[in-house]
């Protein structure tokens, strides 16, 4: 199935709310039961209103009475978080509050397939929830086909269930890395408010700040796997997307083999791998410092090899 992106349904909803009276009636009825308070204007990707809150609003809908609906449209993507740790639902709540302070009617709407609305723990941050399924009867032809494909895609959406121990371990790991391995940069938590799911066994590195870019190689990714049920050992690896099938036919550069590195497929990617100790994200970092340090030493070796000698890798 071809992947559907939220920007595609943003366009669909914008067009239908203006040009399809049945769709507009269905949407407004699902919001607050006031379809006569018709849509008079829609803008896409407008900035959030509250001071200190960055990011954009998917759909900003102005109604006949001057009130505003701030719509977050989701298919299967997790809620984003800014570099300052500002989670997406809180930005909508703050923008609504900022508009109401000016005397303008405002409310937030989470628009998503039913399975997403049932599964997300962020739903309470929004004033209203509208399902894709509620809007389906008002669409036909290619518009209906796009909506149906988005609903089907949502069945596999990712929704992190908070786990306190996992969240604490990841925060401690990032702090330990910045103190003792300052040349390695861990990516920020994508979930906001320190949320990590219980199965969050992968630690991702901030590649632009950690790894050199080589013109003859694709842009890499880098991660440390605390526990890997699909491999003989936990590991740290640099991955080159789309080259996994070539893993058995690529010679291991001498410098990589000298640091006990090897090459294997990592899903669809080519993995440049060093084995590392297994880490338990349900246990405090202090209880496994030696293993954490050994894993980060391996990451340092792999990073140094890549930044100095990756020109010897031929794929």
C-alpha positions as semicolon CSV with decimal commas, in nm:
position;residue;x (nm);y (nm);z (nm)
1;X;0,000;0,000;0,000
2;X;0,129;0,345;-0,094
3;X;0,194;0,551;0,217
4;X;-0,052;0,832;0,285
5;X;0,085;1,149;0,443
6;X;-0,105;1,385;0,670
7;X;-0,036;1,674;0,435
8;X;-0,245;1,490;0,173
9;X;-0,544;1,462;0,403
10;X;-0,488;1,825;0,512
11;X;-0,552;1,925;0,150
12;X;-0,849;1,688;0,124
13;X;-1,014;1,829;0,438
14;X;-0,944;2,192;0,339
15;X;-1,105;2,147;-0,002
16;X;-1,402;1,949;0,131
17;X;-1,480;2,190;0,414
18;X;-1,506;2,477;0,165
19;X;-1,657;2,302;-0,138
20;X;-1,857;2,006;-0,002
21;X;-2,155;2,118;0,212
22;X;-2,230;1,761;0,325
23;X;-1,874;1,717;0,448
24;X;-1,874;2,051;0,629
25;X;-2,204;1,964;0,798
26;X;-2,067;1,626;0,909
27;X;-1,750;1,780;1,048
28;X;-1,917;2,065;1,237
29;X;-2,186;1,832;1,372
30;X;-1,914;1,600;1,504
31;X;-1,731;1,893;1,666
32;X;-2,003;2,068;1,866
33;X;-2,335;1,996;1,697
34;X;-2,352;2,341;1,532
35;X;-2,340;2,291;1,153
36;X;-2,515;2,625;1,093
37;X;-2,206;2,801;1,231
38;X;-2,053;2,749;0,890
39;X;-1,688;2,753;0,783
40;X;-1,590;3,083;0,622
41;X;-1,210;3,046;0,602
42;X;-0,937;2,783;0,642
43;X;-0,560;2,823;0,665
44;X;-0,301;2,547;0,678
45;X;0,015;2,537;0,893
46;X;-0,038;2,858;1,089
47;X;0,193;2,934;1,384
48;X;0,091;2,855;1,741
49;X;-0,032;3,160;1,933
50;X;0,105;3,125;2,285
51;X;0,435;3,290;2,373
52;X;0,722;3,042;2,383
53;X;0,535;2,772;2,190
54;X;0,679;2,690;1,850
55;X;0,546;2,472;1,569
56;X;0,236;2,500;1,353
57;X;-0,137;2,423;1,357
58;X;-0,245;2,182;1,083
59;X;-0,580;2,348;1,003
60;X;-0,706;2,678;1,142
61;X;-1,079;2,706;1,072
62;X;-1,270;3,032;1,113
63;X;-1,648;3,004;1,153
64;X;-1,931;3,248;1,085
65;X;-1,946;3,369;1,446
66;X;-1,574;3,452;1,440
67;X;-1,470;3,155;1,653
68;X;-1,170;2,945;1,560
69;X;-1,111;2,569;1,552
70;X;-0,746;2,464;1,576
71;X;-0,723;2,119;1,418
72;X;-0,445;1,865;1,465
73;X;-0,473;1,603;1,191
74;X;-0,321;1,259;1,260
75;X;-0,308;0,934;1,067
76;X;-0,042;0,724;1,239
77;X;0,236;0,963;1,341
78;X;0,335;1,016;1,703
79;X;0,286;1,359;1,855
80;X;0,590;1,576;1,797
81;X;0,798;1,765;2,052
82;X;1,011;2,074;2,000
83;X;1,382;2,092;2,078
84;X;1,289;2,260;2,407
85;X;1,073;1,961;2,504
86;X;0,738;2,126;2,426
87;X;0,491;1,845;2,336
88;X;0,243;1,901;2,054
89;X;-0,084;1,861;2,251
90;X;0,028;2,123;2,504
91;X;0,095;2,368;2,221
92;X;-0,267;2,337;2,108
93;X;-0,395;2,384;2,463
94;X;-0,178;2,695;2,505
95;X;-0,288;2,843;2,168
96;X;-0,655;2,800;2,258
97;X;-0,595;2,972;2,592
98;X;-0,409;3,259;2,423
99;X;-0,698;3,317;2,180
100;X;-0,960;3,305;2,455
101;X;-0,769;3,567;2,655
102;X;-0,827;3,807;2,365
103;X;-1,200;3,741;2,386
104;X;-1,216;3,520;2,078
105;X;-1,395;3,186;2,086
106;X;-1,152;2,901;2,026
107;X;-1,131;2,526;2,065
108;X;-0,890;2,249;1,967
109;X;-0,986;1,945;1,760
110;X;-0,803;1,614;1,720
111;X;-0,897;1,473;1,378
112;X;-0,789;1,111;1,325
113;X;-0,909;0,759;1,248
114;X;-1,106;0,589;1,526
115;X;-0,823;0,350;1,613
116;X;-0,589;0,643;1,673
117;X;-0,845;0,831;1,885
118;X;-0,904;0,521;2,099
119;X;-0,536;0,446;2,143
120;X;-0,372;0,780;2,215
121;X;-0,336;0,895;2,575
122;X;-0,315;1,256;2,451
123;X;-0,682;1,281;2,351
124;X;-0,781;1,464;2,671
125;X;-0,557;1,757;2,574
126;X;-0,804;1,845;2,294
127;X;-1,151;1,994;2,333
128;X;-1,311;1,783;2,059
129;X;-1,234;1,460;1,873
130;X;-1,355;1,384;1,520
131;X;-1,296;1,049;1,353
132;X;-1,219;1,000;0,986
133;X;-1,494;0,739;0,984
134;X;-1,757;0,998;1,080
135;X;-1,671;1,195;0,765
136;X;-1,660;0,900;0,527
137;X;-2,029;0,912;0,412
138;X;-1,982;1,266;0,277
139;X;-1,701;1,170;0,038
140;X;-1,693;0,993;-0,298
141;X;-1,446;0,894;-0,568
142;X;-1,075;0,966;-0,519
143;X;-1,140;1,164;-0,199
144;X;-1,311;0,865;-0,041
145;X;-1,034;0,632;-0,163
146;X;-0,769;0,854;0,000
147;X;-0,960;0,863;0,330
148;X;-1,008;0,485;0,326
149;X;-0,637;0,430;0,264
150;X;-0,550;0,659;0,555
151;X;-0,787;0,468;0,785
152;X;-0,628;0,137;0,684
153;X;-0,278;0,277;0,737
154;X;-0,369;0,400;1,085
155;X;-0,423;0,042;1,200
156;X;-0,046;0,012;1,245
157;X;0,014;0,350;1,413
158;X;0,270;0,391;1,690
159;X;0,156;0,515;2,030
160;X;0,405;0,517;2,316
161;X;0,264;0,393;2,649
162;X;0,457;0,574;2,924
163;X;0,695;0,363;3,132
164;X;0,865;0,543;3,420
165;X;1,168;0,312;3,444
166;X;1,236;0,334;3,070
167;X;1,204;0,712;3,078
168;X;1,445;0,740;3,371
169;X;1,703;0,512;3,208
170;X;1,702;0,706;2,880
171;X;1,738;1,039;3,061
172;X;2,026;0,904;3,274
173;X;2,193;0,755;2,964
174;X;2,182;1,086;2,780
175;X;2,324;1,272;3,079
176;X;2,599;1,012;3,128
177;X;2,694;1,036;2,761
178;X;2,716;1,415;2,761
179;X;2,938;1,409;3,071
180;X;3,176;1,129;2,976
181;X;3,155;1,103;2,595
182;X;3,099;1,462;2,478
183;X;3,183;1,377;2,117
184;X;2,872;1,153;2,103
185;X;2,534;1,324;2,081
186;X;2,209;1,145;2,171
187;X;1,893;1,252;1,991
188;X;1,630;1,424;2,201
189;X;1,328;1,231;2,324
190;X;1,067;1,248;2,044
191;X;0,769;1,201;2,277
192;X;0,781;1,497;2,516
193;X;0,740;1,509;2,894
194;X;1,005;1,238;2,932
195;X;0,769;0,968;2,799
196;X;0,931;0,644;2,688
197;X;0,751;0,316;2,617
198;X;0,855;0,002;2,802
199;X;1,006;-0,153;2,489
200;X;1,222;0,148;2,400
201;X;1,545;-0,049;2,369
202;X;1,706;0,162;2,097
203;X;1,912;0,475;2,164
204;X;1,952;0,697;1,860
205;X;2,246;0,926;1,799
206;X;2,220;1,275;1,652
207;X;2,398;1,193;1,328
208;X;2,467;1,547;1,193
209;X;2,647;1,631;1,518
210;X;2,825;1,296;1,557
211;X;2,918;1,157;1,215
212;X;3,101;1,305;0,918
213;X;2,918;1,309;0,586
214;X;3,100;1,127;0,303
215;X;3,010;1,217;-0,055
216;X;3,036;0,860;-0,186
217;X;2,810;0,715;0,086
218;X;2,441;0,770;0,166
219;X;2,342;0,962;0,477
220;X;2,391;0,723;0,771
221;X;2,189;0,652;1,084
222;X;2,346;0,541;1,412
223;X;2,200;0,366;1,715
224;X;2,288;0,162;2,020
225;X;2,060;-0,136;2,076
226;X;2,026;-0,215;2,448
227;X;1,865;-0,549;2,373
228;X;1,824;-0,703;2,030
229;X;1,610;-1,017;2,005
230;X;1,677;-1,035;1,631
231;X;2,057;-1,057;1,662
232;X;2,312;-1,262;1,859
233;X;2,416;-0,963;2,068
234;X;2,325;-0,610;2,162
235;X;2,523;-0,370;1,948
236;X;2,606;-0,024;1,830
237;X;2,583;0,027;1,456
238;X;2,597;0,275;1,174
239;X;2,332;0,197;0,913
240;X;2,319;0,278;0,543
241;X;1,964;0,254;0,414
242;X;1,875;0,035;0,118
243;X;2,198;-0,168;0,109
244;X;2,104;-0,457;0,339
245;X;2,100;-0,712;0,058
246;X;2,463;-0,634;-0,019
247;X;2,586;-0,713;0,331
248;X;2,731;-1,053;0,244
249;X;2,920;-0,919;-0,058
250;X;3,096;-0,618;0,090
251;X;3,448;-0,650;0,224
252;X;3,498;-0,537;0,582
253;X;3,751;-0,250;0,578
254;X;4,070;-0,329;0,766
255;X;4,026;-0,044;1,012
256;X;3,677;-0,161;1,102
257;X;3,788;-0,521;1,158
258;X;4,076;-0,396;1,376
259;X;3,824;-0,257;1,627
260;X;3,625;-0,585;1,614
261;X;3,366;-0,438;1,382
262;X;3,181;-0,634;1,117
263;X;2,911;-0,594;0,852
264;X;2,563;-0,745;0,855
265;X;2,215;-0,666;0,731
266;X;2,005;-0,455;0,968
267;X;1,658;-0,482;0,818
268;X;1,682;-0,319;0,476
269;X;1,998;-0,135;0,579
270;X;2,366;-0,224;0,573
271;X;2,494;-0,232;0,931
272;X;2,849;-0,151;1,038
273;X;2,842;-0,318;1,378
274;X;3,028;-0,355;1,708
275;X;2,884;-0,588;1,969
276;X;2,806;-0,435;2,308
277;X;2,682;-0,558;2,648
278;X;2,310;-0,598;2,693
279;X;2,148;-0,319;2,895
280;X;1,826;-0,336;3,098
281;X;1,618;-0,020;3,051
282;X;1,399;-0,122;3,346
283;X;1,694;-0,091;3,584
284;X;1,876;0,226;3,696
285;X;2,183;0,317;3,498
286;X;2,389;0,325;3,820
287;X;2,339;-0,052;3,850
288;X;2,504;-0,115;3,511
289;X;2,757;0,165;3,469
290;X;3,038;-0,064;3,352
291;X;2,823;-0,208;3,073
292;X;2,698;0,137;2,972
293;X;3,055;0,263;2,956
294;X;3,165;-0,036;2,747
295;X;2,880;0,025;2,503
296;X;2,969;0,392;2,469
297;X;3,338;0,310;2,425
298;X;3,233;0,090;2,132
299;X;3,024;0,378;1,995
300;X;3,325;0,608;2,026
301;X;3,548;0,360;1,838
302;X;3,291;0,317;1,562
303;X;3,244;0,693;1,533
304;X;3,618;0,757;1,517
305;X;3,661;0,494;1,247
306;X;3,376;0,638;1,040
307;X;3,491;0,998;1,072
308;X;3,851;0,916;0,980
309;X;3,840;0,613;0,751
310;X;3,496;0,557;0,597
311;X;3,640;0,641;0,256
312;X;3,775;0,282;0,258
313;X;3,418;0,144;0,255
314;X;3,309;0,052;-0,094
315;X;2,944;-0,034;-0,151
